[in-house]
């Protein structure tokens, strides 16, 4: 019997996170009543939107005291290489 249901187009991926980051992400997801998948999808969308904005306008500024996603990622990578 054929049921008229859409095919699943989402793909499953695996990621690794340090334990402290995982705990923070789980707490945030629970606080916002989201699944971990929803949380990470939104994070990727936010990152991509910010990067697209950075490409469109070199003068775009992040409010003082608020790091950009790129800045946070760069700092994290620098910390890892220093260890």
Buried (B, 14 or more C-beta within 10 A) or exposed (E): EEEEEEEEEEEEEEEEEEEEEEEEBEEEBEEEEBEBEEBBEEEEEEBEEBEEEBEEEEEEEEEEEEEBBEEEEEEEEEEEEEE
